[in-house]
Amino acid sequence: MHGGWAHLLFNMYALVVFGSAIEKKLASNQYIFLYFFSAFGAFLLHMAVIWFQLSDVPTDIIAQIQNEGAELIANGRNYIDSYLADINLKINGAIVGASGAIMGILAAFAYFFPNTELSLIFLPIPIKAKYFIPVYMGIELFLGVKNFQWDNIAHFAHIGGAIFGFIAISMFFKKE
């Protein structure tokens, strides 16, 4: 339901680690605004990318998938044809997750604590937050554009959350 248990656990870990630092920096209503504004931005960019990806799909294919695709997914199945399966997931796939909001929190962390060194589990070399977040968003962009079949993560939602998080922080909250 959320890109797997590992994805959900990483989101919750990031929320605890980075969110607690941001929550201490902002008032409660500002933190809540940042979180939901980032989630909204994630949704907007994700849906815009899906709309763009489906813009050249023939209307008869769209109608076919709208008529029968949701039932296939509800029953844990999909089309055998990979083209139809991909379109079906874009039209009828679930949009569940806090990832975009978490990315907004990460963007805020890089804004408020740019020189904080982060040591990542999979990359044991300390890297400053101001470099990590742009590199991470570059990786998200690469994975989103490549659209690997094995990858069921909404990378553009991550990017949208980070962009909207940065917008919220830079427009409404000042560095001390």
C-alpha positions in Angstrom: 0.0 0.0 0.0 2.9 2.3 0.4 5.8 1.0 -1.8 6.4 -1.8 0.8 7.2 -1.9 4.5 10.7 -0.7 4.0 9.5 2.5 2.3 7.0 3.1 5.1 9.6 2.5 7.8 12.1 4.8 6.1 9.4 7.5 5.9 8.6 7.2 9.6 12.2 7.1 10.5 12.8 10.3 8.5 9.8 11.9 10.2 11.1 11.2 13.6 14.7 12.2 12.9 14.2 15.3 10.7 10.6 16.2 11.7 11.5 16.6 15.4 14.3 19.1 14.6 11.9 21.1 12.3 9.1 21.0 14.8 11.4 22.5 17.4 12.3 25.3 15.0 8.7 26.2 14.0 5.4 26.8 15.7 3.0 23.9 15.7 0.7 25.5 13.1 3.7 26.3 10.9 4.9 22.7 11.1 1.5 21.4 10.2 1.2 23.8 7.3 4.6 22.8 6.0 3.7 19.1 6.2 0.4 19.4 4.4 1.5 22.0 1.9 4.3 19.6 0.9 1.9 16.7 0.7 -0.3 18.9 -1.6 2.6 19.8 -3.8 3.5 16.1 -4.0 0.0 15.3 -5.2 0.0 18.1 -7.7 3.3 17.2 -9.4 2.5 13.5 -9.3 -0.9 14.0 -11.0 0.6 16.5 -13.5 3.2 13.9 -14.6 0.6 11.2 -14.9 -1.6 13.5 -17.0 1.4 14.3 -19.2 2.3 10.6 -19.5 -1.3 9.7 -20.5 -1.8 12.6 -22.9 -0.9 10.6 -26.0 -2.8 7.4 -25.0 -5.8 6.8 -27.4 -9.2 7.6 -25.9 -10.5 4.0 -26.6 -7.7 2.6 -24.4 -8.4 5.1 -21.6 -12.2 4.1 -21.8 -11.4 0.4 -21.7 -9.2 0.8 -18.7 -11.7 3.1 -16.9 -14.3 0.4 -17.5 -12.4 -2.7 -16.4 -9.0 -1.7 -14.9 -10.1 -0.8 -11.4 -11.7 -4.2 -10.9 -8.6 -6.0 -12.0 -6.5 -4.0 -9.5 -9.1 -4.6 -6.7 -8.8 -8.3 -7.3 -5.0 -8.1 -7.1 -4.4 -8.5 -10.8 -3.5 -6.4 -13.8 -3.4 -6.7 -17.6 -0.8 -9.1 -19.1 0.2 -6.6 -21.7 2.8 -4.3 -20.0 1.6 -1.2 -21.9 -2.0 -1.6 -20.6 -0.8 -2.6 -17.2 1.3 0.5 -16.9 -1.6 2.7 -18.0 -4.0 0.9 -15.6 -1.7 1.6 -12.7 -1.5 5.2 -13.6 -5.3 5.6 -13.9 -6.4 3.2 -11.1 -3.4 2.9 -8.9 -3.6 4.0 -5.3 -2.1 7.3 -4.2 -1.3 6.7 -0.6 1.7 7.9 1.3 3.4 10.5 3.4 6.5 10.6 1.2 5.9 14.0 -0.4 5.3 15.5 3.0 8.5 13.9 4.4 10.4 15.4 1.4 9.1 18.8 2.4 10.4 18.2 5.9 13.8 17.2 4.4 13.9 20.4 2.3 13.1 22.4 5.5 15.9 20.6 7.3 18.4 21.4 4.6 17.2 25.1 4.7 17.5 25.5 8.5 20.5 23.2 9.1 22.5 23.3 5.8 25.9 22.4 7.3 24.6 19.5 9.5 26.5 16.4 8.4 24.4 13.3 7.7 25.7 9.8 7.8 23.5 7.5 5.8 23.2 3.8 6.3 23.9 2.9 2.7 26.6 5.6 2.2 28.8 5.8 5.3 30.4 9.0 4.2 29.2 12.2 6.0 27.5 14.6 3.7 26.1 18.1 4.5 22.4 18.4 4.3 22.7 21.3 1.8 24.3 18.8 -0.6 22.4 15.7 0.3 18.9 17.0 -0.5 19.7 18.2 -4.0 21.6 15.0 -4.8 18.7 12.9 -3.4 16.3 14.9 -5.6 18.5 14.3 -8.6 18.3 10.6 -7.9 14.6 10.9 -7.6 14.4 12.7 -10.9 16.5 10.1 -12.6 14.4 7.2 -11.3 11.2 9.0 -12.1 12.2 9.7 -15.7 13.6 6.2 -16.2 10.3 4.7 -14.9 11.7 1.2 -14.2 9.1 -1.6 -14.2 10.3 -2.9 -10.9 9.9 0.5 -9.2 6.5 1.3 -7.7 7.6 4.5 -5.9 6.1 7.9 -6.9 9.4 9.7 -7.5 7.7 12.9 -8.8 5.6 13.0 -5.7 8.8 13.1 -3.7 10.2 15.9 -5.9 6.9 17.8 -5.6 6.9 17.6 -1.9 10.5 18.8 -1.7 9.8 21.7 -4.0 6.7 22.8 -2.1 8.4 22.3 1.2 11.2 24.6 0.1 8.7 27.1 -1.2 6.9 27.1 2.1 10.0 27.5 4.1 11.6 30.2 2.0 8.4 32.2 1.6 6.9 32.0 5.1 9.7 31.2 7.5 12.9 33.1 8.0 16.3 31.8 9.1 17.5 33.0 12.4 
